[in-house]
Amino acid sequence: MRLRAEPPVVGAVAAGGALGATARYGAGLLWPTPHGAFPWTTFTVNVTGCALLGVLMVLLTERSTEWSTAVPHPLLRPFLGTGFCGGFTTFSTYGLETERLLSGGDPTRGLLYLGGTVVTALAAVLAGVTAARAVRARTGRGRVGRA
Amino acid sequence: MNWLLVVAGGAVGAPLRYLADRAARARFGPGFPWGTFLVNVAGSFLLGLLTGVASVHVHLLLGTGLCGALTTYSTFSYETLKLYEDGEKGYAVRNVAASLAAGLGAVWLGVRAAGLL
């Protein structure tokens, strides 16, 4: 496999990442987390981004050719998925916030945040994938029925 | 100014993650999502290190922007779900356990290293 990266793809990832990071920064300004509190903003950002990526990946990568020949633009996945969702959600801030809670004298809240995020994020990505597949299946049948 | 720093950091962090993921796929194959795992651990360490830096501007550029976009929760979750769906349940569980343990360990190391500097 060649490692040569196509400049348009890298550019789409950069643009999406900049947009996603900015949206996350904006969310933090709107809903700042008080010192020692449960980090609801990062939690919500991560869970929302997971649900969105779940929907996107079904729409962009799971094309069923029997009902649709429309192929999504090749830069949509790098821009929206790898770029926006990837830049919007964050693992490092989640890790640092967990560490701060654990070593800041509130291990219960720290463990709740650590486990609560991973469980809710996985449920969100599953919900996004499942919902998108259900909508797609219904639309697909509808189109076949009309054909 | 603050927004531009986040934009700049995000515009570098996300493509770095993409390129690291491609390099990891070429090196280790498609089985375990090493690329996402490695950028999440590296970004967590760097964010821990940044606790030793006082400048708000550096935090916005390298913390919120670069580390935030370099690391990802959505791809981590999606790849875990895909491993599970593809019948690689052991890999899915190990991806979660290893990412949490190594990510948290990396933050802890970064924070301690920043304290020593």
HADDOCK unambig.tbl for C-alpha pairs under 7 A between the chains (distance, minus, plus):
assign (segid A and resid 1 and name CA) (segid B and resid 26 and name CA) 6.20 0.50 0.50
assign (segid A and resid 3 and name CA) (segid B and resid 23 and name CA) 6.84 0.50 0.50
assign (segid A and resid 10 and name CA) (segid B and resid 15 and name CA) 5.77 0.50 0.50
assign (segid A and resid 13 and name CA) (segid B and resid 14 and name CA) 6.14 0.50 0.50
assign (segid A and resid 13 and name CA) (segid B and resid 15 and name CA) 5.57 0.50 0.50
assign (segid A and resid 14 and name CA) (segid B and resid 11 and name CA) 4.21 0.50 0.50
assign (segid A and resid 14 and name CA) (segid B and resid 12 and name CA) 6.34 0.50 0.50
assign (segid A and resid 14 and name CA) (segid B and resid 14 and name CA) 5.72 0.50 0.50
assign (segid A and resid 14 and name CA) (segid B and resid 15 and name CA) 5.39 0.50 0.50
assign (segid A and resid 15 and name CA) (segid B and resid 11 and name CA) 6.03 0.50 0.50
assign (segid A and resid 17 and name CA) (segid B and resid 10 and name CA) 5.15 0.50 0.50
assign (segid A and resid 17 and name CA) (segid B and resid 11 and name CA) 5.51 0.50 0.50
assign (segid A and resid 17 and name CA) (segid B and resid 14 and name CA) 5.04 0.50 0.50
assign (segid A and resid 17 and name CA) (segid B and resid 69 and name CA) 6.08 0.50 0.50
assign (segid A and resid 18 and name CA) (segid B and resid 7 and name CA) 4.59 0.50 0.50
assign (segid A and resid 18 and name CA) (segid B and resid 8 and name CA) 6.76 0.50 0.50
assign (segid A and resid 18 and name CA) (segid B and resid 10 and name CA) 4.22 0.50 0.50
assign (segid A and resid 18 and name CA) (segid B and resid 11 and name CA) 4.54 0.50 0.50
assign (segid A and resid 19 and name CA) (segid B and resid 7 and name CA) 6.95 0.50 0.50
assign (segid A and resid 21 and name CA) (segid B and resid 6 and name CA) 6.53 0.50 0.50
assign (segid A and resid 21 and name CA) (segid B and resid 7 and name CA) 6.74 0.50 0.50
assign (segid A and resid 21 and name CA) (segid B and resid 10 and name CA) 5.44 0.50 0.50
assign (segid A and resid 21 and name CA) (segid B and resid 65 and name CA) 5.83 0.50 0.50
assign (segid A and resid 21 and name CA) (segid B and resid 68 and name CA) 6.72 0.50 0.50
assign (segid A and resid 21 and name CA) (segid B and resid 69 and name CA) 6.04 0.50 0.50
assign (segid A and resid 22 and name CA) (segid B and resid 3 and name CA) 6.87 0.50 0.50
assign (segid A and resid 22 and name CA) (segid B and resid 6 and name CA) 6.10 0.50 0.50
assign (segid A and resid 22 and name CA) (segid B and resid 7 and name CA) 6.03 0.50 0.50
assign (segid A and resid 25 and name CA) (segid B and resid 64 and name CA) 6.89 0.50 0.50
assign (segid A and resid 46 and name CA) (segid B and resid 73 and name CA) 6.11 0.50 0.50
assign (segid A and resid 46 and name CA) (segid B and resid 74 and name CA) 6.80 0.50 0.50
assign (segid A and resid 49 and name CA) (segid B and resid 74 and name CA) 5.82 0.50 0.50
assign (segid A and resid 50 and name CA) (segid B and resid 74 and name CA) 4.33 0.50 0.50
assign (segid A and resid 50 and name CA) (segid B and resid 77 and name CA) 6.75 0.50 0.50
assign (segid A and resid 53 and name CA) (segid B and resid 74 and name CA) 6.37 0.50 0.50
assign (segid A and resid 54 and name CA) (segid B and resid 78 and name CA) 6.65 0.50 0.50
assign (segid A and resid 83 and name CA) (segid B and resid 14 and name CA) 5.90 0.50 0.50
assign (segid A and resid 85 and name CA) (segid B and resid 74 and name CA) 6.40 0.50 0.50
assign (segid A and resid 86 and name CA) (segid B and resid 14 and name CA) 6.95 0.50 0.50
assign (segid A and resid 86 and name CA) (segid B and resid 69 and name CA) 6.29 0.50 0.50
assign (segid A and resid 86 and name CA) (segid B and resid 72 and name CA) 5.02 0.50 0.50
assign (segid A and resid 86 and name CA) (segid B and resid 74 and name CA) 6.09 0.50 0.50
assign (segid A and resid 86 and name CA) (segid B and resid 75 and name CA) 6.44 0.50 0.50
assign (segid A and resid 87 and name CA) (segid B and resid 10 and name CA) 6.52 0.50 0.50
assign (segid A and resid 87 and name CA) (segid B and resid 14 and name CA) 6.00 0.50 0.50
assign (segid A and resid 87 and name CA) (segid B and resid 68 and name CA) 6.42 0.50 0.50
assign (segid A and resid 87 and name CA) (segid B and resid 69 and name CA) 3.86 0.50 0.50
assign (segid A and resid 87 and name CA) (segid B and resid 72 and name CA) 6.67 0.50 0.50
assign (segid A and resid 88 and name CA) (segid B and resid 69 and name CA) 6.81 0.50 0.50
assign (segid A and resid 89 and name CA) (segid B and resid 72 and name CA) 5.28 0.50 0.50
assign (segid A and resid 89 and name CA) (segid B and resid 73 and name CA) 5.25 0.50 0.50
assign (segid A and resid 89 and name CA) (segid B and resid 74 and name CA) 6.07 0.50 0.50
assign (segid A and resid 90 and name CA) (segid B and resid 68 and name CA) 5.01 0.50 0.50
assign (segid A and resid 90 and name CA) (segid B and resid 69 and name CA) 6.54 0.50 0.50
assign (segid A and resid 90 and name CA) (segid B and resid 71 and name CA) 5.30 0.50 0.50
assign (segid A and resid 90 and name CA) (segid B and resid 72 and name CA) 4.43 0.50 0.50
assign (segid A and resid 90 and name CA) (segid B and resid 73 and name CA) 5.27 0.50 0.50
assign (segid A and resid 91 and name CA) (segid B and resid 40 and name CA) 6.03 0.50 0.50
assign (segid A and resid 91 and name CA) (segid B and resid 71 and name CA) 5.17 0.50 0.50
assign (segid A and resid 91 and name CA) (segid B and resid 72 and name CA) 5.11 0.50 0.50
assign (segid A and resid 91 and name CA) (segid B and resid 73 and name CA) 5.26 0.50 0.50
assign (segid A and resid 92 and name CA) (segid B and resid 40 and name CA) 6.54 0.50 0.50
assign (segid A and resid 92 and name CA) (segid B and resid 43 and name CA) 5.76 0.50 0.50
assign (segid A and resid 92 and name CA) (segid B and resid 44 and name CA) 4.19 0.50 0.50
assign (segid A and resid 92 and name CA) (segid B and resid 47 and name CA) 6.37 0.50 0.50
assign (segid A and resid 92 and name CA) (segid B and resid 67 and name CA) 6.44 0.50 0.50
assign (segid A and resid 92 and name CA) (segid B and resid 68 and name CA) 6.30 0.50 0.50
assign (segid A and resid 92 and name CA) (segid B and resid 71 and name CA) 6.01 0.50 0.50
assign (segid A and resid 93 and name CA) (segid B and resid 68 and name CA) 6.74 0.50 0.50
assign (segid A and resid 95 and name CA) (segid B and resid 44 and name CA) 6.46 0.50 0.50
assign (segid A and resid 95 and name CA) (segid B and resid 103 and name CA) 6.30 0.50 0.50
assign (segid A and resid 95 and name CA) (segid B and resid 104 and name CA) 5.33 0.50 0.50
assign (segid A and resid 95 and name CA) (segid B and resid 107 and name CA) 6.30 0.50 0.50
assign (segid A and resid 96 and name CA) (segid B and resid 48 and name CA) 6.51 0.50 0.50
assign (segid A and resid 96 and name CA) (segid B and resid 107 and name CA) 5.92 0.50 0.50
assign (segid A and resid 99 and name CA) (segid B and resid 104 and name CA) 6.84 0.50 0.50
assign (segid A and resid 99 and name CA) (segid B and resid 108 and name CA) 6.68 0.50 0.50
assign (segid A and resid 121 and name CA) (segid B and resid 77 and name CA) 6.55 0.50 0.50
assign (segid A and resid 122 and name CA) (segid B and resid 77 and name CA) 5.50 0.50 0.50
assign (segid A and resid 125 and name CA) (segid B and resid 77 and name CA) 6.60 0.50 0.50
assign (segid A and resid 125 and name CA) (segid B and resid 78 and name CA) 6.17 0.50 0.50
